[in-house]
């Protein structure tokens, strides 16, 4: 029974890890595309445009934080 529980736990943990990586990548790409769109439409110029390009993907990637925190909590309880 314990061996079966360990297998299920590892499977769920692996699935959550892959999901976390995927969500982070997708949100980073969306953030980058959003930053490019903002720059193309001339909403910002100069040094602010560099900040938007650098911060856009990072800010949206933070939305994946609940996945990473859940994975960390699962690994602590192991």
N, CA, C and O atoms as a CHARMM CRD file, in Angstrom:
* protein
*
  312
    1    1 UNK  N      0.83100  -1.20000   0.00000 PROA 1      0.00000
    2    1 UNK  CA     0.00000   0.00000   0.00000 PROA 1      0.00000
    3    1 UNK  C      0.86900   1.25400   0.00000 PROA 1      0.00000
    4    1 UNK  O      0.59300   2.19700  -0.74300 PROA 1      0.00000
    5    2 UNK  N      1.91900   1.27600   0.82800 PROA 2      0.00000
    6    2 UNK  CA     2.79100   2.43600   0.90500 PROA 2      0.00000
    7    2 UNK  C      3.55800   2.62500  -0.40200 PROA 2      0.00000
    8    2 UNK  O      3.79700   3.75300  -0.83300 PROA 2      0.00000
    9    3 UNK  N      3.94100   1.51100  -1.02800 PROA 3      0.00000
   10    3 UNK  CA     4.65300   1.57900  -2.30200 PROA 3      0.00000
   11    3 UNK  C      3.75400   2.16100  -3.39200 PROA 3      0.00000
   12    3 UNK  O      4.20400   2.95100  -4.22200 PROA 3      0.00000
   13    4 UNK  N      2.48000   1.76400  -3.38300 PROA 4      0.00000
   14    4 UNK  CA     1.51500   2.29100  -4.34800 PROA 4      0.00000
   15    4 UNK  C      1.27600   3.78000  -4.11200 PROA 4      0.00000
   16    4 UNK  O      1.15400   4.54900  -5.06600 PROA 4      0.00000
   17    5 UNK  N      1.21100   4.18300  -2.86000 PROA 5      0.00000
   18    5 UNK  CA     1.02100   5.60100  -2.51800 PROA 5      0.00000
   19    5 UNK  C      2.22800   6.41900  -2.97800 PROA 5      0.00000
   20    5 UNK  O      2.06000   7.53500  -3.47100 PROA 5      0.00000
   21    6 UNK  N      3.43700   5.88700  -2.82500 PROA 6      0.00000
   22    6 UNK  CA     4.64900   6.56200  -3.26000 PROA 6      0.00000
   23    6 UNK  C      4.68400   6.74500  -4.76400 PROA 6      0.00000
   24    6 UNK  O      5.11900   7.78500  -5.25800 PROA 6      0.00000
   25    7 UNK  N      4.22800   5.73700  -5.49700 PROA 7      0.00000
   26    7 UNK  CA     4.18200   5.82400  -6.95300 PROA 7      0.00000
   27    7 UNK  C      3.19800   6.90100  -7.39700 PROA 7      0.00000
   28    7 UNK  O      3.50100   7.69400  -8.28800 PROA 7      0.00000
   29    8 UNK  N      2.04200   6.92700  -6.78800 PROA 8      0.00000
   30    8 UNK  CA     1.03400   7.94400  -7.11500 PROA 8      0.00000
   31    8 UNK  C      1.55200   9.32700  -6.75900 PROA 8      0.00000
   32    8 UNK  O      1.36100  10.27900  -7.51500 PROA 8      0.00000
   33    9 UNK  N      2.20200   9.44000  -5.61800 PROA 9      0.00000
   34    9 UNK  CA     2.75400  10.72600  -5.18500 PROA 9      0.00000
   35    9 UNK  C      3.81100  11.22900  -6.16300 PROA 9      0.00000
   36    9 UNK  O      3.82200  12.40900  -6.51400 PROA 9      0.00000
   37   10 UNK  N      4.70200  10.33500  -6.60400 PROA 10     0.00000
   38   10 UNK  CA     5.72600  10.72100  -7.57700 PROA 10     0.00000
   39   10 UNK  C      5.10600  11.11800  -8.90600 PROA 10     0.00000
   40   10 UNK  O      5.56200  12.06700  -9.54300 PROA 10     0.00000
   41   11 UNK  N      4.07700  10.40600  -9.32900 PROA 11     0.00000
   42   11 UNK  CA     3.38900  10.72600 -10.58000 PROA 11     0.00000
   43   11 UNK  C      2.73500  12.10200 -10.49900 PROA 11     0.00000
   44   11 UNK  O      2.84800  12.90600 -11.42500 PROA 11     0.00000
   45   12 UNK  N      2.05100  12.36900  -9.39000 PROA 12     0.00000
   46   12 UNK  CA     1.42000  13.67900  -9.21600 PROA 12     0.00000
   47   12 UNK  C      2.44800  14.79500  -9.12500 PROA 12     0.00000
   48   12 UNK  O      2.25000  15.87700  -9.67700 PROA 12     0.00000
   49   13 UNK  N      3.54000  14.53300  -8.43100 PROA 13     0.00000
   50   13 UNK  CA     4.60200  15.51700  -8.29500 PROA 13     0.00000
   51   13 UNK  C      5.23900  15.81400  -9.65300 PROA 13     0.00000
   52   13 UNK  O      5.50100  16.97300  -9.97500 PROA 13     0.00000
   53   14 UNK  N      5.48500  14.79000 -10.43600 PROA 14     0.00000
   54   14 UNK  CA     6.05500  14.98700 -11.77800 PROA 14     0.00000
   55   14 UNK  C      5.10000  15.75300 -12.68600 PROA 14     0.00000
   56   14 UNK  O      5.51400  16.63600 -13.43600 PROA 14     0.00000
   57   15 UNK  N      3.82800  15.40700 -12.61000 PROA 15     0.00000
   58   15 UNK  CA     2.82700  16.10600 -13.41100 PROA 15     0.00000
   59   15 UNK  C      2.76400  17.57900 -13.03000 PROA 15     0.00000
   60   15 UNK  O      2.68000  18.44400 -13.90100 PROA 15     0.00000
   61   16 UNK  N      2.80400  17.86200 -11.75200 PROA 16     0.00000
   62   16 UNK  CA     2.77500  19.24600 -11.28800 PROA 16     0.00000
   63   16 UNK  C      4.03600  19.99400 -11.71500 PROA 16     0.00000
   64   16 UNK  O      3.96100  21.17500 -12.05500 PROA 16     0.00000
   65   17 UNK  N      5.17900  19.33700 -11.70300 PROA 17     0.00000
   66   17 UNK  CA     6.41900  19.96900 -12.15000 PROA 17     0.00000
   67   17 UNK  C      6.34500  20.32700 -13.63400 PROA 17     0.00000
   68   17 UNK  O      6.69900  21.44100 -14.02100 PROA 17     0.00000
   69   18 UNK  N      5.89200  19.39800 -14.45600 PROA 18     0.00000
   70   18 UNK  CA     5.76300  19.66300 -15.89600 PROA 18     0.00000
   71   18 UNK  C      4.75100  20.78200 -16.13600 PROA 18     0.00000
   72   18 UNK  O      4.97600  21.65500 -16.97300 PROA 18     0.00000
   73   19 UNK  N      3.64400  20.75700 -15.40800 PROA 19     0.00000
   74   19 UNK  CA     2.63400  21.80800 -15.54800 PROA 19     0.00000
   75   19 UNK  C      3.20300  23.16000 -15.13700 PROA 19     0.00000
   76   19 UNK  O      2.95100  24.16300 -15.80400 PROA 19     0.00000
   77   20 UNK  N      3.96000  23.20000 -14.05600 PROA 20     0.00000
   78   20 UNK  CA     4.55800  24.45100 -13.59100 PROA 20     0.00000
   79   20 UNK  C      5.50900  25.02900 -14.63200 PROA 20     0.00000
   80   20 UNK  O      5.47800  26.22800 -14.91100 PROA 20     0.00000
   81   21 UNK  N      6.33900  24.18600 -15.19500 PROA 21     0.00000
   82   21 UNK  CA     7.27000  24.64100 -16.23200 PROA 21     0.00000
   83   21 UNK  C      6.50800  25.14200 -17.44600 PROA 21     0.00000
   84   21 UNK  O      6.83300  26.19600 -17.99300 PROA 21     0.00000
   85   22 UNK  N      5.49600  24.39400 -17.87300 PROA 22     0.00000
   86   22 UNK  CA     4.70000  24.79300 -19.04000 PROA 22     0.00000
   87   22 UNK  C      3.98100  26.11100 -18.83100 PROA 22     0.00000
   88   22 UNK  O      4.00100  26.97700 -19.70600 PROA 22     0.00000
   89   23 UNK  N      3.35100  26.26900 -17.68500 PROA 23     0.00000
   90   23 UNK  CA     2.62100  27.50800 -17.39600 PROA 23     0.00000
   91   23 UNK  C      3.58900  28.68700 -17.33700 PROA 23     0.00000
   92   23 UNK  O      3.27700  29.76700 -17.83800 PROA 23     0.00000
   93   24 UNK  N      4.75300  28.49200 -16.73200 PROA 24     0.00000
   94   24 UNK  CA     5.74100  29.56100 -16.65900 PROA 24     0.00000
   95   24 UNK  C      6.20300  29.97300 -18.05700 PROA 24     0.00000
   96   24 UNK  O      6.29400  31.16300 -18.35500 PROA 24     0.00000
   97   25 UNK  N      6.49200  28.99700 -18.90700 PROA 25     0.00000
   98   25 UNK  CA     6.92600  29.30400 -20.26900 PROA 25     0.00000
   99   25 UNK  C      5.84300  30.02300 -21.07400 PROA 25     0.00000
  100   25 UNK  O      6.12100  31.00900 -21.75700 PROA 25     0.00000
  101   26 UNK  N      4.62400  29.53000 -20.98900 PROA 26     0.00000
  102   26 UNK  CA     3.52400  30.15500 -21.73700 PROA 26     0.00000
  103   26 UNK  C      3.29000  31.58600 -21.25800 PROA 26     0.00000
  104   26 UNK  O      3.11600  32.49100 -22.07500 PROA 26     0.00000
  105   27 UNK  N      3.28600  31.79500 -19.95200 PROA 27     0.00000
  106   27 UNK  CA     3.06900  33.14200 -19.43100 PROA 27     0.00000
  107   27 UNK  C      4.22800  34.07800 -19.77400 PROA 27     0.00000
  108   27 UNK  O      4.01600  35.26900 -19.99700 PROA 27     0.00000
  109   28 UNK  N      5.44300  33.54800 -19.81800 PROA 28     0.00000
  110   28 UNK  CA     6.58800  34.37500 -20.22000 PROA 28     0.00000
  111   28 UNK  C      6.46200  34.79900 -21.68000 PROA 28     0.00000
  112   28 UNK  O      6.73500  35.94900 -22.02200 PROA 28     0.00000
  113   29 UNK  N      6.05400  33.87900 -22.52900 PROA 29     0.00000
  114   29 UNK  CA     5.85900  34.20000 -23.94600 PROA 29     0.00000
  115   29 UNK  C      4.74600  35.22100 -24.11300 PROA 29     0.00000
  116   29 UNK  O      4.88200  36.16500 -24.89100 PROA 29     0.00000
  117   30 UNK  N      3.64700  35.04100 -23.39000 PROA 30     0.00000
  118   30 UNK  CA     2.55200  36.01300 -23.45700 PROA 30     0.00000
  119   30 UNK  C      3.02400  37.38100 -22.97200 PROA 30     0.00000
  120   30 UNK  O      2.68200  38.40200 -23.56800 PROA 30     0.00000
  121   31 UNK  N      3.80300  37.40600 -21.90200 PROA 31     0.00000
  122   31 UNK  CA     4.34000  38.67600 -21.39100 PROA 31     0.00000
  123   31 UNK  C      5.23700  39.35200 -22.39900 PROA 31     0.00000
  124   31 UNK  O      5.18400  40.57000 -22.56500 PROA 31     0.00000
  125   32 UNK  N      6.06100  38.57100 -23.07300 PROA 32     0.00000
  126   32 UNK  CA     6.94600  39.12300 -24.09800 PROA 32     0.00000
  127   32 UNK  C      6.13300  39.68500 -25.26400 PROA 32     0.00000
  128   32 UNK  O      6.41000  40.78300 -25.74700 PROA 32     0.00000
  129   33 UNK  N      5.14000  38.93700 -25.70600 PROA 33     0.00000
  130   33 UNK  CA     4.28900  39.40500 -26.81800 PROA 33     0.00000
  131   33 UNK  C      3.52400  40.66600 -26.41800 PROA 33     0.00000
  132   33 UNK  O      3.36600  41.57700 -27.23100 PROA 33     0.00000
  133   34 UNK  N      3.05600  40.72400 -25.19300 PROA 34     0.00000
  134   34 UNK  CA     2.35400  41.90100 -24.69800 PROA 34     0.00000
  135   34 UNK  C      3.28000  43.10700 -24.66000 PROA 34     0.00000
  136   34 UNK  O      2.88200  44.21000 -25.03400 PROA 34     0.00000
  137   35 UNK  N      4.51600  42.90300 -24.20900 PROA 35     0.00000
  138   35 UNK  CA     5.49100  43.99900 -24.17400 PROA 35     0.00000
  139   35 UNK  C      5.79400  44.49900 -25.58800 PROA 35     0.00000
  140   35 UNK  O      5.87000  45.70500 -25.82100 PROA 35     0.00000
  141   36 UNK  N      5.96500  43.57600 -26.52100 PROA 36     0.00000
  142   36 UNK  CA     6.20300  43.96400 -27.91700 PROA 36     0.00000
  143   36 UNK  C      5.01600  44.73800 -28.46300 PROA 36     0.00000
  144   36 UNK  O      5.19800  45.72800 -29.17100 PROA 36     0.00000
  145   37 UNK  N      3.81100  44.30700 -28.14700 PROA 37     0.00000
  146   37 UNK  CA     2.61400  44.99700 -28.61500 PROA 37     0.00000
  147   37 UNK  C      2.56200  46.42700 -28.05400 PROA 37     0.00000
  148   37 UNK  O      2.24100  47.37400 -28.77200 PROA 37     0.00000
  149   38 UNK  N      2.87900  46.56200 -26.77800 PROA 38     0.00000
  150   38 UNK  CA     2.89400  47.88500 -26.14700 PROA 38     0.00000
  151   38 UNK  C      3.91800  48.78400 -26.83600 PROA 38     0.00000
  152   38 UNK  O      3.64800  49.95800 -27.08900 PROA 38     0.00000
  153   39 UNK  N      5.08700  48.23400 -27.13900 PROA 39     0.00000
  154   39 UNK  CA     6.12800  49.01700 -27.80300 PROA 39     0.00000
  155   39 UNK  C      5.72400  49.38400 -29.23000 PROA 39     0.00000
  156   39 UNK  O      5.95700  50.51100 -29.66600 PROA 39     0.00000
  157   40 UNK  N      5.12800  48.45700 -29.95200 PROA 40     0.00000
  158   40 UNK  CA     4.73800  48.71500 -31.33300 PROA 40     0.00000
  159   40 UNK  C      3.65700  49.78100 -31.45300 PROA 40     0.00000
  160   40 UNK  O      3.61100  50.51600 -32.43900 PROA 40     0.00000
  161   41 UNK  N      2.81000  49.86400 -30.47200 PROA 41     0.00000
  162   41 UNK  CA     1.72800  50.84700 -30.52300 PROA 41     0.00000
  163   41 UNK  C      2.13300  52.19400 -29.93400 PROA 41     0.00000
  164   41 UNK  O      1.31400  53.11000 -29.84900 PROA 41     0.00000
  165   42 UNK  N      3.38300  52.31400 -29.53200 PROA 42     0.00000
  166   42 UNK  CA     3.90500  53.59100 -29.08400 PROA 42     0.00000
  167   42 UNK  C      3.37400  54.09300 -27.76000 PROA 42     0.00000
  168   42 UNK  O      3.36300  55.29800 -27.51100 PROA 42     0.00000
  169   43 UNK  N      2.93600  53.19000 -26.91600 PROA 43     0.00000
  170   43 UNK  CA     2.42000  53.59400 -25.60100 PROA 43     0.00000
  171   43 UNK  C      3.53300  54.06800 -24.67400 PROA 43     0.00000
  172   43 UNK  O      3.29200  54.87200 -23.77400 PROA 43     0.00000
  173   44 UNK  N      4.75400  53.57200 -24.88900 PROA 44     0.00000
  174   44 UNK  CA     5.89800  53.98000 -24.08000 PROA 44     0.00000
  175   44 UNK  C      7.09300  54.22400 -25.00300 PROA 44     0.00000
  176   44 UNK  O      7.17900  53.66000 -26.09400 PROA 44     0.00000
  177   45 UNK  N      8.00700  55.07400 -24.54600 PROA 45     0.00000
  178   45 UNK  CA     9.21300  55.35500 -25.32400 PROA 45     0.00000
  179   45 UNK  C     10.41000  55.47500 -24.38000 PROA 45     0.00000
  180   45 UNK  O     10.25000  55.54600 -23.16100 PROA 45     0.00000
  181   46 UNK  N     11.58800  55.49600 -24.95000 PROA 46     0.00000
  182   46 UNK  CA    12.80500  55.72100 -24.17700 PROA 46     0.00000
  183   46 UNK  C     13.11700  54.60300 -23.20600 PROA 46     0.00000
  184   46 UNK  O     12.93000  53.42300 -23.50500 PROA 46     0.00000
  185   47 UNK  N     13.60100  55.00000 -22.02500 PROA 47     0.00000
  186   47 UNK  CA    14.01100  54.02500 -21.01100 PROA 47     0.00000
  187   47 UNK  C     12.83100  53.22500 -20.47300 PROA 47     0.00000
  188   47 UNK  O     12.99600  52.08000 -20.05100 PROA 47     0.00000
  189   48 UNK  N     11.65900  53.81300 -20.48500 PROA 48     0.00000
  190   48 UNK  CA    10.47000  53.08900 -20.00500 PROA 48     0.00000
  191   48 UNK  C     10.19500  51.88800 -20.90300 PROA 48     0.00000
  192   48 UNK  O      9.74100  50.84900 -20.42500 PROA 48     0.00000
  193   49 UNK  N     10.46700  52.02000 -22.19900 PROA 49     0.00000
  194   49 UNK  CA    10.23000  50.90100 -23.11000 PROA 49     0.00000
  195   49 UNK  C     11.14300  49.71900 -22.77400 PROA 49     0.00000
  196   49 UNK  O     10.72600  48.56500 -22.87800 PROA 49     0.00000
  197   50 UNK  N     12.37600  50.00000 -22.37400 PROA 50     0.00000
  198   50 UNK  CA    13.28200  48.91600 -21.97300 PROA 50     0.00000
  199   50 UNK  C     12.76900  48.24400 -20.70500 PROA 50     0.00000
  200   50 UNK  O     12.85300  47.02400 -20.56900 PROA 50     0.00000
  201   51 UNK  N     12.24700  49.02500 -19.79200 PROA 51     0.00000
  202   51 UNK  CA    11.70100  48.45500 -18.55200 PROA 51     0.00000
  203   51 UNK  C     10.48600  47.59100 -18.85000 PROA 51     0.00000
  204   51 UNK  O     10.32000  46.52500 -18.25700 PROA 51     0.00000
  205   52 UNK  N      9.63500  48.04500 -19.76600 PROA 52     0.00000
  206   52 UNK  CA     8.45000  47.26100 -20.13400 PROA 52     0.00000
  207   52 UNK  C      8.87100  45.94800 -20.77200 PROA 52     0.00000
  208   52 UNK  O      8.30400  44.89800 -20.47000 PROA 52     0.00000
  209   53 UNK  N      9.85900  46.00300 -21.65000 PROA 53     0.00000
  210   53 UNK  CA    10.32700  44.79000 -22.32100 PROA 53     0.00000
  211   53 UNK  C     10.96900  43.81400 -21.33900 PROA 53     0.00000
  212   53 UNK  O     10.83200  42.60100 -21.49300 PROA 53     0.00000
  213   54 UNK  N     11.65600  44.32700 -20.34600 PROA 54     0.00000
  214   54 UNK  CA    12.29900  43.45900 -19.35700 PROA 54     0.00000
  215   54 UNK  C     11.31100  42.94600 -18.31500 PROA 54     0.00000
  216   54 UNK  O     11.39400  41.78800 -17.90400 PROA 54     0.00000
  217   55 UNK  N     10.38600  43.78500 -17.88700 PROA 55     0.00000
  218   55 UNK  CA     9.48200  43.42100 -16.79100 PROA 55     0.00000
  219   55 UNK  C      8.23900  42.66800 -17.24500 PROA 55     0.00000
  220   55 UNK  O      7.67600  41.89900 -16.46700 PROA 55     0.00000
  221   56 UNK  N      7.80200  42.86700 -18.47000 PROA 56     0.00000
  222   56 UNK  CA     6.56300  42.23200 -18.94400 PROA 56     0.00000
  223   56 UNK  C      6.54500  40.72800 -18.76400 PROA 56     0.00000
  224   56 UNK  O      5.64500  40.20300 -18.10900 PROA 56     0.00000
  225   57 UNK  N      7.52300  40.01100 -19.33300 PROA 57     0.00000
  226   57 UNK  CA     7.51500  38.55000 -19.16400 PROA 57     0.00000
  227   57 UNK  C      7.66100  38.11400 -17.70300 PROA 57     0.00000
  228   57 UNK  O      7.04900  37.13400 -17.27900 PROA 57     0.00000
  229   58 UNK  N      8.46800  38.84300 -16.94400 PROA 58     0.00000
  230   58 UNK  CA     8.68200  38.47300 -15.54300 PROA 58     0.00000
  231   58 UNK  C      7.41800  38.62400 -14.71500 PROA 58     0.00000
  232   58 UNK  O      7.09400  37.76500 -13.89400 PROA 58     0.00000
  233   59 UNK  N      6.72100  39.70100 -14.93100 PROA 59     0.00000
  234   59 UNK  CA     5.50000  39.94500 -14.15600 PROA 59     0.00000
  235   59 UNK  C      4.45200  38.89000 -14.46800 PROA 59     0.00000
  236   59 UNK  O      3.81100  38.36200 -13.55900 PROA 59     0.00000
  237   60 UNK  N      4.27200  38.57700 -15.74700 PROA 60     0.00000
  238   60 UNK  CA     3.28200  37.55300 -16.07100 PROA 60     0.00000
  239   60 UNK  C      3.73300  36.16500 -15.61100 PROA 60     0.00000
  240   60 UNK  O      2.89800  35.33900 -15.24200 PROA 60     0.00000
  241   61 UNK  N      5.02800  35.90100 -15.62900 PROA 61     0.00000
  242   61 UNK  CA     5.52700  34.59900 -15.16000 PROA 61     0.00000
  243   61 UNK  C      5.25600  34.41100 -13.66500 PROA 61     0.00000
  244   61 UNK  O      5.14600  33.28000 -13.19200 PROA 61     0.00000
  245   62 UNK  N      5.14800  35.50300 -12.93100 PROA 62     0.00000
  246   62 UNK  CA     4.82800  35.39400 -11.50300 PROA 62     0.00000
  247   62 UNK  C      3.44600  34.78400 -11.25500 PROA 62     0.00000
  248   62 UNK  O      3.16800  34.28700 -10.16400 PROA 62     0.00000
  249   63 UNK  N      2.58700  34.82500 -12.26900 PROA 63     0.00000
  250   63 UNK  CA     1.26800  34.21400 -12.11500 PROA 63     0.00000
  251   63 UNK  C      1.35600  32.69300 -11.96300 PROA 63     0.00000
  252   63 UNK  O      0.39200  32.05900 -11.53200 PROA 63     0.00000
  253   64 UNK  N      2.49800  32.10700 -12.31100 PROA 64     0.00000
  254   64 UNK  CA     2.67700  30.66000 -12.13500 PROA 64     0.00000
  255   64 UNK  C      3.15600  30.31300 -10.72900 PROA 64     0.00000
  256   64 UNK  O      3.34900  29.14000 -10.41200 PROA 64     0.00000
  257   65 UNK  N      3.34400  31.30200  -9.90300 PROA 65     0.00000
  258   65 UNK  CA     3.85000  31.07900  -8.54900 PROA 65     0.00000
  259   65 UNK  C      3.01100  30.08800  -7.73300 PROA 65     0.00000
  260   65 UNK  O      3.60000  29.28600  -7.00900 PROA 65     0.00000
  261   66 UNK  N      1.68300  30.09400  -7.80500 PROA 66     0.00000
  262   66 UNK  CA     0.92400  29.09500  -7.02900 PROA 66     0.00000
  263   66 UNK  C      1.28400  27.64900  -7.38400 PROA 66     0.00000
  264   66 UNK  O      1.28200  26.78400  -6.50800 PROA 66     0.00000
  265   67 UNK  N      1.59300  27.37700  -8.65400 PROA 67     0.00000
  266   67 UNK  CA     1.99600  26.02700  -9.04500 PROA 67     0.00000
  267   67 UNK  C      3.30800  25.63700  -8.36500 PROA 67     0.00000
  268   67 UNK  O      3.44800  24.52900  -7.84800 PROA 67     0.00000
  269   68 UNK  N      4.27400  26.57500  -8.37700 PROA 68     0.00000
  270   68 UNK  CA     5.57400  26.29200  -7.78000 PROA 68     0.00000
  271   68 UNK  C      5.48300  26.15500  -6.26400 PROA 68     0.00000
  272   68 UNK  O      6.16100  25.31500  -5.67200 PROA 68     0.00000
  273   69 UNK  N      4.65500  26.97100  -5.64200 PROA 69     0.00000
  274   69 UNK  CA     4.49300  26.87400  -4.19000 PROA 69     0.00000
  275   69 UNK  C      3.81400  25.56700  -3.78800 PROA 69     0.00000
  276   69 UNK  O      4.16000  24.97400  -2.76700 PROA 69     0.00000
  277   70 UNK  N      2.85500  25.12300  -4.58300 PROA 70     0.00000
  278   70 UNK  CA     2.19800  23.84900  -4.31200 PROA 70     0.00000
  279   70 UNK  C      3.18200  22.70200  -4.44800 PROA 70     0.00000
  280   70 UNK  O      3.18900  21.78000  -3.63300 PROA 70     0.00000
  281   71 UNK  N      4.01300  22.76000  -5.48000 PROA 71     0.00000
  282   71 UNK  CA     5.02600  21.72200  -5.66700 PROA 71     0.00000
  283   71 UNK  C      6.01500  21.70600  -4.50500 PROA 71     0.00000
  284   71 UNK  O      6.39900  20.63700  -4.03200 PROA 71     0.00000
  285   72 UNK  N      6.42500  22.87500  -4.04800 PROA 72     0.00000
  286   72 UNK  CA     7.34700  22.96200  -2.91600 PROA 72     0.00000
  287   72 UNK  C      6.69800  22.39600  -1.65400 PROA 72     0.00000
  288   72 UNK  O      7.34800  21.69500  -0.87800 PROA 72     0.00000
  289   73 UNK  N      5.43400  22.69800  -1.45500 PROA 73     0.00000
  290   73 UNK  CA     4.72500  22.19400  -0.27500 PROA 73     0.00000
  291   73 UNK  C      4.59600  20.66200  -0.34300 PROA 73     0.00000
  292   73 UNK  O      4.71500  19.97900   0.67400 PROA 73     0.00000
  293   74 UNK  N      4.35400  20.13600  -1.54100 PROA 74     0.00000
  294   74 UNK  CA     4.25700  18.69100  -1.69200 PROA 74     0.00000
  295   74 UNK  C      5.60100  18.03100  -1.36200 PROA 74     0.00000
  296   74 UNK  O      5.63400  16.99900  -0.69200 PROA 74     0.00000
  297   75 UNK  N      6.68600  18.61200  -1.81900 PROA 75     0.00000
  298   75 UNK  CA     7.99900  18.02500  -1.58800 PROA 75     0.00000
  299   75 UNK  C      8.41700  18.11600  -0.13300 PROA 75     0.00000
  300   75 UNK  O      9.16800  17.26500   0.34400 PROA 75     0.00000
  301   76 UNK  N      7.94800  19.13100   0.58300 PROA 76     0.00000
  302   76 UNK  CA     8.25000  19.24700   2.00700 PROA 76     0.00000
  303   76 UNK  C      7.53800  18.18800   2.81800 PROA 76     0.00000
  304   76 UNK  O      8.06500  17.72300   3.82900 PROA 76     0.00000
  305   77 UNK  N      6.34500  17.80000   2.39100 PROA 77     0.00000
  306   77 UNK  CA     5.55300  16.81900   3.14300 PROA 77     0.00000
  307   77 UNK  C      6.00900  15.39000   2.87100 PROA 77     0.00000
  308   77 UNK  O      5.60100  14.46600   3.57500 PROA 77     0.00000
  309   78 UNK  N      6.82900  15.20400   1.88200 PROA 78     0.00000
  310   78 UNK  CA     7.29000  13.86300   1.51600 PROA 78     0.00000
  311   78 UNK  C      8.03600  13.23300   2.58800 PROA 78     0.00000
  312   78 UNK  O      8.49300  12.10000   2.43900 PROA 78     0.00000
